[in-house]
Amino acid sequence: MKLELRNDIFFTEVERLISEGQSVTIPVKGFSMRPMMRSGKDKVILTAHSDRAIKQGAVMLFRHNGHHIMHRIVKIEGENITFAGDGNYNKTEQATRDDIVATVTAIIRPSGRIISLDSRRWRIYSTLWLALPRIVRRFILGLTNKLKLWI
């Protein structure tokens, strides 16, 4: 049986569990974190964040304009933090430290393989992807979209 909840109810419960010190596993929805995270396939493990975890490159769940978004920190200026999805080459979101709900600590692939976001492999892949010029990332994402249509 599949239970569907409105996002506001779902994320209220996620925030409650995180505030109690529990980790929460949620499905990835949306395409803004492609290719590192895949919508409808991958899941992520969320844990409470610490000030130490708030650093450039970290992937966080945060509140923005009444929604919960999971993106990477691209810039920190005092209390102001700029986030962007790995697959978003032009769009960013602004938030504060108080808007951060949780740290993404791992990805669970459909095979059950768990990838720690602290692992060397994850850091290398992330660094390489983000080092590509935006036009190259845009081309790769467009190509993968078209290939999915042919499969």
C-alpha positions in Angstrom: 0.0 0.0 0.0 1.3 3.4 -0.9 0.5 6.4 1.3 0.7 9.9 -0.1 0.9 12.9 2.1 0.8 16.6 1.3 4.3 18.1 1.3 3.5 20.4 4.3 2.4 17.4 6.4 5.3 15.2 5.2 8.0 17.8 5.9 6.5 18.8 9.3 7.0 15.2 10.3 10.5 15.1 8.8 11.5 18.2 10.7 10.1 16.8 13.9 12.0 13.5 13.6 15.2 15.4 12.7 14.8 17.7 15.8 14.5 14.5 17.9 17.9 13.4 16.7 16.6 10.7 14.3 17.8 10.2 10.8 15.2 10.2 8.1 15.2 8.5 4.7 13.2 10.2 1.9 12.8 9.6 -1.8 14.5 12.0 -4.3 11.8 14.0 -6.2 12.6 16.4 -8.9 15.4 16.7 -11.4 17.5 19.6 -10.1 20.2 17.4 -8.5 20.8 15.4 -11.6 23.1 13.6 -12.4 24.3 13.1 -8.8 20.8 12.2 -7.5 18.0 10.6 -9.6 14.3 11.4 -9.1 12.1 8.4 -8.4 15.1 6.1 -8.1 17.4 7.3 -5.3 16.7 8.0 -1.7 18.6 10.2 0.7 19.4 10.0 4.4 18.9 13.2 6.3 20.4 14.0 9.7 20.5 17.0 12.0 22.9 19.6 10.8 25.6 21.3 12.8 27.3 24.6 12.1 30.4 22.6 11.1 28.4 20.9 8.4 27.3 24.2 6.8 30.1 24.5 4.2 30.4 25.1 0.5 29.6 21.9 -1.4 27.4 20.4 1.4 24.0 19.2 0.3 21.2 20.4 2.6 17.5 20.3 3.0 16.2 23.8 3.6 13.1 26.0 3.6 12.6 28.4 0.8 9.5 30.4 0.0 7.2 27.9 1.8 8.8 24.9 0.2 11.5 22.4 1.2 14.4 22.1 -1.2 17.4 19.9 -1.3 20.4 21.6 -3.0 24.1 22.1 -2.6 25.6 25.1 -0.9 27.5 27.2 -3.4 28.3 30.3 -1.4 28.2 31.4 2.3 28.3 35.1 3.3 27.8 35.3 7.0 24.2 34.2 7.7 23.2 34.3 4.0 23.7 31.1 2.1 23.3 30.5 -1.7 22.1 27.1 -2.8 21.9 25.5 -6.3 21.0 22.2 -7.7 23.7 20.2 -9.5 21.5 20.2 -12.6 20.5 23.8 -12.4 23.1 25.8 -14.2 21.4 29.2 -13.8 19.0 29.2 -10.9 20.0 29.7 -7.2 18.1 30.1 -3.9 19.0 32.3 -1.0 18.4 31.2 2.6 19.8 31.7 6.1 21.3 29.3 8.5 17.9 29.2 10.3 16.2 27.9 7.1 18.4 24.8 7.1 16.5 21.7 8.2 19.0 18.8 7.7 22.2 17.6 6.1 22.1 15.0 3.4 24.6 12.4 4.6 24.1 9.6 2.1 22.3 8.5 -1.1 20.7 5.1 -1.4 20.8 3.7 -4.9 18.0 1.4 -6.2 20.4 -1.5 -5.8 20.6 -0.8 -2.1 24.2 0.6 -2.3 24.8 3.5 0.1 27.0 6.3 -1.0 28.2 8.5 1.8 28.5 12.2 1.0 31.6 12.2 3.1 33.3 9.6 0.9 36.2 10.4 -1.3 34.4 9.0 -4.4 31.4 11.4 -3.8 33.7 14.4 -3.3 35.6 13.6 -6.5 32.5 13.1 -8.7 30.9 16.2 -7.3 34.0 18.3 -7.8 34.5 17.0 -11.4 30.8 17.7 -12.3 30.8 21.1 -10.8 34.1 22.0 -12.4 32.7 21.5 -15.9 31.7 24.7 -17.7 27.9 25.3 -17.4 27.5 24.9 -21.2 29.0 21.4 -21.0 26.8 20.4 -18.1 23.8 21.7 -20.0 24.8 19.7 -23.0 25.3 16.5 -21.0 21.9 16.9 -19.2 20.1 17.6 -22.4 21.7 14.5 -24.0 20.8 12.3 -21.1 17.2 13.6 -21.3 17.0 12.7 -25.0 18.5 9.2 -24.4 15.9 8.5 -21.8 13.2 9.1 -24.4 14.8 6.5 -26.7 15.1 3.8 -24.0 
